[in-house]
Amino acid sequence: MVQKQVAFEKMKEAYRQHYSLLALNDISPKWSKRLENQQQLPFPMSLRWLRWLLEITNAAKCIVGEAHGFSSSYTNCCRECGRIGDRFSLYFILSSHTKFEENKQRFIEHWNEKHHTRRYHNTS
């Protein structure tokens, strides 16, 4: 029984190393760069806010769209990605930095759980 547990732990560690978790800068590098060191979202109605608004409400150019290769196809293929993308838009418009950050973490977790390993399998 102990040998099985040790073998399982070794296998689990090898899996973790092979499929290391991605951060936002790996998933959506353009948006990650924009958002790094941001304590708050851009001031509503500022020029930066308006530029970002045009992109974050566009399914192909938003954070989730970038992760899917600047495509809006995810809205039909992954319901959770669609929800997360909608929430990014909502929290951005409401200027809710806290909710935006929570949604960002939710997206990172979802991507690593549902899309990251699939991407590896498709390229081998």
Secondary structure as GFF3:
##gff-version 3
##sequence-region A 1 124
A	DSSP	alpha_helix	2	18	.	.	.	ID=ss1
A	DSSP	alpha_helix	24	27	.	.	.	ID=ss2
A	DSSP	alpha_helix	29	35	.	.	.	ID=ss3
A	DSSP	alpha_helix	47	56	.	.	.	ID=ss4
A	DSSP	alpha_helix	63	67	.	.	.	ID=ss5
A	DSSP	alpha_helix	74	77	.	.	.	ID=ss6
A	DSSP	alpha_helix	79	93	.	.	.	ID=ss7
A	DSSP	alpha_helix	97	110	.	.	.	ID=ss8
A	DSSP	pi_helix	111	116	.	.	.	ID=ss9
A	DSSP	alpha_helix	117	123	.	.	.	ID=ss10
###
